Amino acid sequence: MSKIILGNKVKLYRNIDGKNFVNTMTEEELRENLEFLDPIIREMGYENLDIEKMSSLKKLKLIEEGRLGKRFVEEKNIGFYQKVGEPDILINSSEHLELSKFSRTQSLDELYKEIYDLEGRLEENINFAFSPEYGYLTSRVFNAGTGFKPIAFLYLPALNYFGINEIAKGLSRLGYTLGSYRDRSKKALASIYTLSFESTLTEEEGSYIEKLKLISEEIADVERENRKKLYLDNIISLEDMVNRSYGLLANARLLSEEEMMQSMSMINLGIELSILKPNREFDFYQEIMKLRNGHLQIERGSILDLKSRDILRANKSRALMKEVFK
């Protein structure tokens, strides 16, 4: 995986033939759907994680990892199933079934094979809603057809610095969606973006994968050119941003999650442009995840108030900077 393409994710949406979509189901219908699917999935070696009985810390961790949505964990008659090395299975999310897997090391092709192998095993016991004209049917028309959603995770600090709106608009006209978590200034947190398709209705899965790989590499090339421009034309500003970020992470006594993510991203750019020289490999995405609210509280074993979280994050950040750079 390149240092610009951070990882890949695939999702597959399926509905059961003859049943209403989730968004129009009654509580009784949702429960019946869960009761029908549960033994089928368990028979395949999956473990059911009871969301309603799950601790708040565990939920937060799964949300931060992108495996569950905030709205999903608040619903009733839902199911979340996991199996080591296999895609996750959600029941009664946006559709009857949602299969998904994220990986930092596997290609879109490898993830595609895994998720369709799983779908094939499920199809031995489930009749999925399918139309010869429209393909697999979903509650959201843009997800119909293949019901398949490939996603690339991109690290784009130079484009984030210069402004990415025009690129995002151009991608939108081509049918792509460029998404991110935003801070108060509307910049992408940690300069991490997701690239996916608005719709997967008209072509085959392989076509969408190839297109996403191609456009991801093209965006990566544009990011590299913008990094050169940033380095050559704005070196003083760049060094200032990198060193300020290092100073914050190395000295702060209170460190918010947002400040941590932005600063981690900037020192990572500094490393990649040889402004900073680490003593060991620095995986900024992994280090960010370790310092997010959910992970900190899971590690501590208790819910922490905002100030306590910021103190703990700052302590760990200072220790990390000493380990990486001294």
N, C-alpha and C positions, 0 to 999 in steps of 0.2 A: 504494500500500500504506500503510495507516495505521501510526502509530508503535507501536501495540499489536500489530497483526497484522504480524509481521516478514517472513513469507514463506509460501509454500505448496509442498507436495510431493505428487506422486502416484506410486503404485506399481501395477503390473499383474502378476499372477502367472498363468503359463500352463504346462501340462504337455502332453507329446506323447501322443497317443492310442496305447494298446496297450503303453506302457512303464511299468515300476515307478516309484514316486515316488523322489525322490533319497534320502530317508532309509532306503530298503530296497535301494538299488542296490549292486552289487559295484563294485570299482574298474574292472573291465573294462567294465561297463555304463556307468559314468560317462564313461569314455574314449570309448566308442562314441557316446554322446550328444553329447559335445563335438565329435567328428570329423564328425558329421552336421550339426550346427548351424553350425559355423565357416564353411564356404564360403558358406552362405546369407546370413549376416550380413555377411561381407566383401564379397559382391556388392552389398550395399546401401550401400557406401562407408564402412563402419565400420572402425576400427583396433583390432586386438587388442593389449591391453597384457598382456604375459606376466607374470603375478603371481609365478611361481617365480623369474624372473630379475630382477624389479624390486628396486630398492634399498630398504632399510629406511626411508629418509627419504621416498621416494615413496609407499610404503605408508602411512606415518604421516600424510602429508598427505591422502591420499584418505580415510582413516579419519576424520580430524578434519573433513573436509568433508561427512561423512555419506554418501559414495558407496560405501564398502565397510565391511563389518563385520569386527571383529577375528578372529572365528572363520573367516570366509570366506577371508581371506588365508593362513590356516594349512593349508587343505585342498589336496588334489591333484585334478587333472582338473577344474579350474574354468576359467571364461572370463570376462574383463571386457573389454567393447568400448565404445568411445566415438566420437562424431562431433560436431564443433562444432555447437552449437545444437540438438542432438537428445537425446532421453532416453538414458541409459546402458542397456546390456544386460548382465545377468549370467547365466551358464550354470552350472547345478548348484549354485546357492545353496540356498535352502530348497525351491525348485521347479526344474523343468527350465529355465524362462526367467523372469527377473524384469526388468521394464522400470521405470525410475524417473527422475524429474527433479525437482530443487528449483529454485525461483526466488524472488528477492526482489521481482521486478517483475510477473511474470505471474500472472493470476488462475487459480483452480482450473478455470474453464471453458476457458481457453486451454491449460493443461497437459493437461486431459482430451482435448481435440481432438488435440494432438500425440501423445499416447501411444496413442490409438486409431487414428490414421493409421498409426503404426509397426506396431501389431498387425495391421492389415489387410494391410500389405505382407508381413509374416511369414507370415500365414495363406495366402498364395498358394502357399507351398511347404511348409507344415507343417499337419498335421491335429492340432488341439488336442483334448485330452480333454474331452468335453462330455456331460452327461446332460440329457435333456429335463426330468427331475424336479428335479435339483439345480443345473443350470447348469454352469459350468466347474468341473472337479474339481481339488482341491488336496490336499496332504498334511495341511494343517491345515484342519479343517472350517470354522472361522470365516472363512477366506479364500476358500471356495468360493462358488458363485453367480456373482457378477460377477468375482471375482478381482481386484477393484479397491479400492485403499486410498488415499483422499485424506487429507492431513494438513495442519493449520494450525499455524504456529509463532507463539506468543503471548508477549509481554513483559508480565509481571504482577507488578511489584515491590510494589505496595501490597497485593495479595492475598497475596503471599508473606510480607509483613511481618505482616499480621493473622492469617494462617493460612488455608490453602486446602483443608484436609482435608474440611470439610463440603461444599464445592462439588464437590470431586473425587468424593465418595461419591454426591452427587446426580446427577452426570453419569454415573457408573457404572451407576446404576439405570436411566438412560435409554439405556444402550448405548454410551456414549462412554468413551474411555480418555484420561486426562490424565497425560502422562508428563514426566519431566525427569531431568537429571543432578543428583545430590544431593551436598551437601557433608557434612562430619562431623556437623553439627547437624541434618541432614535437610532443610535448606532447599534450594530449587532453585538450582543454580549460575546466576548472572547473572539469576535470575528468569525464565528462558526455559523455556517449556512447549510440549509438542506435544499437539495435540488430534486424535484420530482415532476411528474406530468399532471396537468390539470385534469386530463381525461385519458383513459385507456380503453376507449370504446371501439375504435375502428381497425386496429392492427393486431398482429399476433404478439405474444409475450416476448419472443426473441428479438423482434424489431424494436420494442421499447427499451430492452436492455442495451442493444447496440447503440441506439440513439443516445441513451443516457451516458454511456461510457464515452462516446465521442464528444458530446457537448461538455462533459466534465473535464476532459483533457483540454478542450479549447479554452474553457474558463481558467484552467490551471496555467495555461500558456499566457493568458492575459494577466493573471496575477503575478507571474514571474516578471513580465515586462514592467508592471507597475512597481514591483519591488526594486527593480533597477533604477527606475525613475525616482522613487522615494530616496534611495541611497545616494544617487548622484546629484540630485537637485535639492534635496532637503536633508542633507546629512546631519547638520547641527540640530535641527528639530527632531530628527529620528533618534540621534544619540541622547538627546534630552529626554524624550519620551521613554526610551528604554531604561536609562539610568534612574529616572524618577520612579518608574515601575519597580525596578530592583530595590531602590531605597525604601519604598513603601513595604514591599514584601519582606525585606530584611530587618526592618526597624519598627513596624507598626505594633502598637499594643492593643488596638482595636481594629479589626479588619472585616468589613462587610463582605457578603458573598459576591456582590456585584463588583466591588473594588478588586477582590481577589481574582475573579475571572478575567477582567480587563487587563490587570497587571501581568497575570500569567501569560496571557496571549502576547503582550508586548515584549516580555523578556524572551519568549520563545522566538519571536521574530528577530530579536537581537542576537540570539544564538545562531539562527539560520543565516543571518547576514554577517556573522563573525564579529559583531560588536561586543558580545559577551562570550567568554570561553568557559564552558562547564567542565567539571572534573569527571563527570559520568554522563551516560545517556539520560536525556531529559524528555520524558513523554508528557507534554503539558496537558494533554487531554486527560490522561490518567491522573495526573496530580490535581487537576481541577476537580475531578470527581471525588477524590479523597478529602477535599476541603469544602465540599458543598454541605448544606445544612443537614441533609438526611444522613450522610455517611458519618459526620461528626457526632451526631446524637446516637446513632446505632453503636458506634465505637465506645461512646461514653456510657451507653445503656440507659439513658433517660432523656426526657424532653428537657431542653434547655431554653431559657429565655433569650431574647435577642442579644443582650449585652454579653451574657455568658458564652453564647456561640461565637460572637465576634472576638472575645478574648481568647478562646480556645483556638480559633482559626489563626489568629495572629501568632500565637505561640508556636503552632505547627509550621506556619509559614516561615518564621524566623529560623527554626531548626532546619527546614528544607533548604533555604538559601545557603546556610553554612555548609550543609552536606554537599550541595551541588557545585558551589563556587569557591569554597575555601578548603 
